[in-house]
Amino acid sequence: MSNTDQSPKTEDQNRAPLRVAIISPEAVPFAKVGGLADVSGALPKALHAEGVDSFLILPLYDQIDRSLLSETFIEDLEVPWRGRQPRASVWKSDALKAPTYLIDAPHYFSRGKIYADNDDFERFAFFCRAAVALLKRLENPPDVLHCNDWPCGFAAVEMRARRRQEEYFANTKILFSIHNIAYQGFFNPTDLWWLDLSAYTDDFMLKGAASALKAGIIASDAVSTVSPRYAREIQTSEQGYGLDWLMRARSDRLAGITNGVDYDVWNPETDPHIAANFSADDLTGKRECKLDLLRRFGLPEEPERPIIAIISRLVGQKGYDLIRQAASGILDTGAFFIALGAGAKEYEDFLQSWHDAAPHRVGIYKGFAGEPLAHQIEAGADLFLMPSLYEPCGLNQMYSMRYGTVPVVRATGGLDDTIQQFDNATNEGNGFKFGPYAVLPMLEKIREGLYFYKQREAWKTIQRNGMTTDNSWSAAAKKYIQLYEEIPSPN
Ligand code: ADP
């Protein structure tokens, strides 16, 4: 349009951009425990790129790198709390393309860890109340408050109550995203009174306790989860963890939107953490990454021998019971096995004893390694194993595909939605997929994968099919925008 053009603006051009506040307990690059952090870091950026006025609110944990912060944004945020008005401050960061506001309250967030204290419900209830207090101090209210997982359930409850009373929030819609329905944020219901939430006791009560997840879902105008199949699964008694009835009751407002991959971060062509860059057109660098990975784990440099890898939290959900039972069968295939994981002691002990029994074949790293090692494993491995009991979305199978590492997954949740079984007749498919949660079907798919690993041309086809699969965030961001817009106005 020339600058002499006087034509009136269309209604669309006049409309202020959609304003979305995303609230989350963790986000990359600030603080990470699992996939929620990847999603909470990528979504505000992806929305911003689509023209949304998005911003993120997080707790300022002590382990967050202070060089990511740009300025103190509010020095004296008053948060109504236990009949007092303790002060918190708010920092701002420009580390993402969308602004991030971080709530600084050292009493609650300087614990050296993100979760796992007995008073987590209190810490996140405070975070949520502070987040809503912060929203009130901004120039404009959000059109949508987007809450993520149980720690943000309190924010949904608080927003629903306040928008009934305060003109400022009257038009703010509430979306609740479930990243894992098994984490329900339980606490003693007798604590509801001093949290000033006893008016909503019925909304909180689940299995004889108070659940921040349940109350958050009930208080929200719409609910989403992180893959279409998981949206169906959580409506069943097997996978609903006691909330399937609520999911069925809300099924008309329950969307399944598959997470994307942040290709700024996970891209073998530009990745600064890996030994050599490579692409779908030229995979030569992947061999160097494989040798580098073998060296890092102290394994013999035998690049022809396939590497099966896994990166996950060490919890029952991730299928470690199957791996433990299948350990000798996996090694009988002749492959290396490399595991990165932190979590339950029983699985850490299993990994240690497996490594001790086969130190030249099994490489392990116990603990949360940070980003570089996860990237090096994705780049250097040949097969990536995800035998999850359930998996709301799963990100590592999508990272693996991008790095030419072929996923072997159980057909559940987002794994089923994102992986297509390879078909040698049509050359279609980007991985290997088994159904029953059992050792033999898993071993069979591993063997099938390894069979094709030896067929060089077929293997390259599977790798390329995965590397060219588009799992970018922009498609997911568009679906979120549509969902935000479809939520009916609260008034
Ligand atoms: P979940 O959210 O259930 O943990 P996802 O597959 O969605 O599972 O995401 C897991 C994320 O956490 C990935 O980015 C993965 O690389 C990372 N991750 C998991 N465990 C570790 C670990 N021990 N060290 C480094 N990164 C890890």
Residues whose N, C-alpha, C, O or C-beta is under 5 A from the ligand:
A	BS01	ADP	V33 G34 G35 L36 I311 S312 R313 L340 G341 A342 G367 F368 A369 G370 A374 G394 L395 N396
